[in-house]
Amino acid sequence: MKRHFFALFLAIAASFPSLALADQPGITVEQPWSRASIGDSRPGAAYLVVQNTGTEIRVLTGVETDMAMMPQIHRTTTDANGVSQMAPAGEIEILAGESLTLAPGGLHIMLMRLNQPLVEGESYALTLVFKNGHNVDISVPILGVAARGPEN
């Protein structure tokens, strides 16, 4: 009897989208974009805004894409002498209700050792990897080599 009740409960729960989505992390991604590359010998970069619409902290641990052999999240810092450096950012917490902007000159996704050039007008798949095991797949449009943001 208990087994039949549990099976009935699962069937009913699956028919309600709000119940099926209860375990989702509440992550949305806006304004993804990349610049076209000059060949594949130089690294590329991806930029986007990650919004945590959930009620818990989410921890972004990395990225995956077939576009590059070494995709990583990097942080650009500039010292008092105006010298900029980039280094892997490690894990990044996104507080509930907050957003994380990955943009030129700050946090960004480095696409090192490109498998192919980033060609203007095309797009590629990118996966954001979170500590809770939930991945978010997005498509990143490739803009012109001189693009300064998703609107150009």
C-alpha positions as CSV (number, residue, x, y, z in Angstrom):
1,M,0.0,0.0,0.0
2,K,2.8,2.5,0.9
3,R,4.6,1.7,-2.3
4,H,1.5,2.5,-4.4
5,F,0.9,5.7,-2.5
6,F,4.5,6.8,-3.1
7,A,4.3,6.0,-6.8
8,L,1.0,8.0,-7.0
9,F,2.6,10.9,-5.2
10,L,5.6,11.0,-7.6
11,A,3.2,10.9,-10.6
12,I,1.2,13.8,-9.2
13,A,4.3,15.8,-8.3
14,A,5.8,15.4,-11.7
15,S,2.7,16.9,-13.3
16,F,3.1,20.2,-11.4
17,P,6.0,22.3,-12.9
18,S,6.4,24.3,-9.7
19,L,7.1,21.2,-7.8
20,A,9.4,19.8,-10.4
21,L,11.4,23.0,-10.4
22,A,11.7,23.3,-6.6
23,D,15.3,21.9,-6.7
24,Q,16.5,24.3,-9.4
25,P,19.1,26.9,-8.2
26,G,17.3,30.0,-9.3
27,I,20.1,31.1,-11.7
28,T,19.5,33.2,-14.8
29,V,22.1,34.4,-17.3
30,E,21.7,37.6,-19.2
31,Q,23.7,39.4,-21.9
32,P,26.3,36.7,-22.8
33,W,28.8,37.7,-25.5
34,S,32.3,37.2,-26.9
35,R,34.5,39.1,-29.3
36,A,35.6,37.5,-32.5
37,S,39.2,36.3,-32.3
38,I,42.1,36.8,-34.6
39,G,42.7,33.1,-35.4
40,D,42.9,30.5,-32.7
41,S,46.5,31.2,-31.4
42,R,45.3,34.0,-29.0
43,P,42.9,33.4,-26.2
44,G,39.3,34.5,-26.3
45,A,37.0,35.8,-23.6
46,A,33.3,35.6,-22.7
47,Y,31.2,38.0,-20.7
48,L,27.8,37.8,-19.1
49,V,25.6,38.6,-16.1
50,V,24.6,35.8,-13.7
51,Q,21.6,36.5,-11.5
52,N,20.8,34.5,-8.4
53,T,17.1,34.7,-8.1
54,G,17.0,32.0,-5.5
55,T,17.0,32.2,-1.7
56,E,20.5,30.6,-1.1
57,I,24.0,31.5,-1.9
58,R,25.2,29.9,-5.1
59,V,28.9,29.2,-5.7
60,L,30.3,29.4,-9.3
61,T,33.2,27.0,-9.5
62,G,34.1,27.0,-13.2
63,V,33.1,26.9,-16.8
64,E,33.1,24.3,-19.6
65,T,33.0,24.6,-23.4
66,D,34.2,22.7,-26.4
67,M,35.5,26.1,-27.8
68,A,38.6,26.0,-25.7
69,M,40.9,23.5,-24.1
70,M,41.3,25.7,-20.9
71,P,38.3,27.7,-20.1
72,Q,38.7,29.5,-16.7
73,I,37.1,32.4,-14.8
74,H,39.8,35.1,-14.4
75,R,40.0,38.3,-12.4
76,T,41.8,41.4,-13.7
77,T,43.4,43.6,-11.1
78,T,45.4,46.8,-11.6
79,D,48.0,48.0,-9.1
80,A,48.9,51.5,-8.0
81,N,51.3,51.8,-11.0
82,G,48.6,51.0,-13.5
83,V,49.9,47.5,-14.2
84,S,47.1,45.0,-14.8
85,Q,47.3,41.3,-14.1
86,M,45.0,38.4,-14.7
87,A,44.7,35.3,-12.5
88,P,42.2,32.5,-12.0
89,A,39.4,33.7,-9.7
90,G,38.7,30.5,-7.9
91,E,35.2,29.9,-6.5
92,I,32.8,32.9,-6.6
93,E,29.9,33.3,-4.3
94,I,26.7,34.9,-5.6
95,L,24.4,36.0,-2.8
96,A,20.7,35.4,-3.0
97,G,19.0,38.1,-4.9
98,E,22.3,39.4,-6.2
99,S,24.0,39.3,-9.6
100,L,27.6,38.7,-10.8
101,T,28.8,40.7,-13.8
102,L,31.6,39.2,-15.9
103,A,32.9,42.1,-18.0
104,P,36.0,43.4,-19.7
105,G,38.5,44.7,-17.1
106,G,37.2,42.7,-14.2
107,L,35.9,39.2,-13.8
108,H,35.6,37.4,-17.1
109,I,35.8,34.0,-18.7
110,M,39.1,33.3,-20.4
111,L,39.0,30.8,-23.3
112,M,42.6,29.7,-23.5
113,R,43.9,27.4,-26.2
114,L,41.0,27.9,-28.6
115,N,40.0,24.8,-30.5
116,Q,38.8,27.0,-33.4
117,P,38.6,30.8,-34.0
118,L,35.7,32.8,-32.6
119,V,33.9,33.9,-35.7
120,E,31.6,36.9,-35.8
121,G,28.0,36.0,-36.2
122,E,28.4,32.5,-34.8
123,S,27.7,31.3,-31.3
124,Y,29.0,28.5,-29.0
125,A,27.8,26.5,-26.0
126,L,29.1,27.4,-22.6
127,T,28.3,25.7,-19.3
128,L,28.5,27.4,-15.9
129,V,29.4,24.9,-13.2
130,F,28.1,25.4,-9.7
131,K,29.2,23.9,-6.4
132,N,25.8,22.4,-5.7
133,G,26.2,20.2,-8.8
134,H,23.8,22.1,-11.0
135,N,25.1,23.3,-14.3
136,V,23.6,26.0,-16.4
137,D,24.0,25.8,-20.2
138,I,23.9,28.9,-22.3
139,S,24.7,30.0,-25.9
140,V,27.2,32.8,-26.3
141,P,26.9,34.9,-29.5
142,I,30.2,36.1,-31.0
143,L,30.3,39.8,-31.9
144,G,32.8,41.8,-33.9
145,V,36.4,42.0,-32.8
146,A,36.0,45.6,-31.6
147,A,32.7,45.0,-29.7
148,R,32.5,46.7,-26.3
149,G,29.4,45.0,-25.0
150,P,26.4,42.9,-25.9
151,E,24.6,45.8,-27.5
152,N,27.1,46.3,-30.3
